[in-house]
Each structure stands twice: as C-alpha cells, then as structure tokens.
Amino acid sequence: MKTFIVAAMSADGFIAKNRDEASTSWTSKADKKHFIALTKKAGVIVMGAKTYETFGAQPLAGRRNIIYSLDVEYEGVETTTEPPEQLLLRLEREGVSEVAICGGASIYTLFLDNNLVDKLYLTVEGVIFGQGLNLLSKNLPRQLSLVSLNKIGDNTVLLEYDLIK
Ligand SMILES: NC(=O)c1ccc[n+]([C@@H]2O[C@H](COP(=O)([O-])OP(=O)(O)OC[C@H]3O[C@@H](n4cnc5c(N)ncnc54)[C@H](OP(=O)(O)O)[C@@H]3O)[C@@H](O)[C@H]2O)c1
C-alpha cells in the first residue's frame, strides 16, 4: 500500500486563504490537470469534510471518495471515522494499492502524525497570501528526500518528495 499527500501551496507556504474557500479558486490549470491524473491513477481519495464542503460536497468522478466526518453521512461517497491505520488496513484487504490524501490540514496532519505517508506532491503556485492555513496543524518535523522538481506551468512548480522514515 502506497499513500501520498497531494497539496497546492502559495509561494509563501499556505494551502488556503481561509477554511471556506476551495483551493481550485486560486490553483492553476496545470495543477488541476496534475491533481486529476494523480488521483485517478491512485483510484482512492481521502479528504476531510471541510475540504469536501468547499467544492459543494460533490464526489470527484472516477475515484473512490472517502470523507472523514464525525457528524455527516454524505450521499454517494463513503464516510469514515476510522483511525487512519485501520482505514488503510481495511483498504489494503479490499485490494487497494494506492491512496491519495487530499487534505485539508487536519487530514494531512492525521496521516503524517501516524507515519502513514510515503510521499508528498506539492504544487507551488505563483501567488502569495500573507496569511492563511498551513499544510499541517501541529508541530510535526520530518525529513524529506527530493525525488523530482518540475515546472508544470508558467508560474507553477511541482515538487515530489519521499518521506525519510
Ligand atoms: N491547497 C490544497 O491543496 C488544499 C487541499 C485540501 C484542502 N485545502 C483547504 O483546506 C481547508 C480545509 O482544511 P481543514 O483542516 O480546515 O479541514 P479538513 O481537514 O478538510 O476537514 C476537517 C473535518 O474533517 C473531519 N475530521 C477530521 N479529523 C477527523 C477524524 N479523526 N475522524 C473523523 N472525522 C474527522 C471533521 O469533520 P466533521 O466536522 O464533519 O466531523 C473535521 O471538521 C480548506 O480551506 C480547503 O480549501 C487545500
């Protein structure tokens, strides 16, 4: 089982200006294309309820959508409250080989904190926010190994990192 975080960041390191805004409102076409290709290849996407709500609580097509929520059962997707290692073990038993962790900050933090992430795909966009939401919501130092660095758009860079375990 392979797991990766996929996130877009402003050039000053934020994943959102505020919690209610969809990241698609400021990310480039190149990032959207990359996100779709990567998550469709994985086949399974995991995200928090807050992120899911930012794009109207509509399942992303062509992928198995798994939404973390304690409160809401969304139509047409799977909702879970499982501890992340339990979720991944269950998915592995079901034959899943790759899972995309799609945010937001609380879900990135949940999986990284439990050492359940193999890789990070970080898109850096040519925007700055000044303030906003960090990728992670707690103190979580980790070492990363740079696998690749690609300019995927006029103002967009894609970084691929492996977690050093
Ligand atoms: N730039 C990017 O690539 C990117 C990607 C994704 C998201 N974002 C941004 O991130 C922001 C949202 O991030 P966020 O951290 O505020 O919210 P989030 O992680 O998307 O969702 C938080 C919600 O997930 C549920 N949850 C979290 N931990 C859980 C657990 N252990 N068990 C069960 N449910 C759990 C809870 O839902 P309930 O309250 O329903 O129980 C919680 O309110 C948005 O602004 C979004 O645009 C950016």
The ligand as a Gaussian input file, in Angstrom:
#p B3LYP/6-31G(d) Opt

LIG

0 1
 N       -4.334000      23.688000      -1.299000
 C       -4.686000      22.424000      -1.217000
 O       -4.107000      21.557000      -1.866000
 C       -5.808000      22.029000      -0.320000
 C       -6.236000      20.707000      -0.308000
 C       -7.276000      20.364000       0.536000
 C       -7.876000      21.325000       1.322000
 N       -7.421000      22.586000       1.274000
 C       -8.043000      23.612000       2.116000
 O       -8.023000      23.192000       3.466000
 C       -9.123000      23.804000       4.136000
 C       -9.819000      22.763000       4.971000
 O       -8.907000      22.151000       5.853000
 P       -9.308000      21.850000       7.356000
 O       -8.128000      21.301000       8.066000
 O       -9.994000      23.058000       7.896000
 O      -10.463000      20.777000       7.208000
 P      -10.489000      19.283000       6.583000
 O       -9.269000      18.548000       7.019000
 O      -10.803000      19.359000       5.150000
 O      -11.786000      18.704000       7.294000
 C      -11.917000      18.747000       8.688000
 C      -13.089000      17.862000       9.080000
 O      -12.748000      16.503000       8.843000
 C      -13.381000      15.687000       9.822000
 N      -12.337000      15.010000      10.590000
 C      -11.083000      15.431000      10.845000
 N      -10.427000      14.522000      11.588000
 C      -11.292000      13.501000      11.785000
 C      -11.214000      12.260000      12.470000
 N      -10.082000      11.881000      13.098000
 N      -12.288000      11.465000      12.468000
 C      -13.433000      11.841000      11.823000
 N      -13.566000      12.996000      11.164000
 C      -12.519000      13.809000      11.159000
 C      -14.214000      16.615000      10.700000
 O      -15.480000      16.692000      10.058000
 P      -16.871000      16.910000      10.892000
 O      -16.751000      18.297000      11.455000
 O      -17.936000      16.760000       9.846000
 O      -16.895000      15.841000      11.947000
 C      -13.471000      17.937000      10.538000
 O      -14.279000      19.054000      10.809000
 C       -9.996000      24.429000       3.065000
 O       -9.746000      25.807000       3.011000
 C       -9.502000      23.798000       1.786000
 O       -9.652000      24.628000       0.653000
 C       -6.410000      22.975000       0.465000

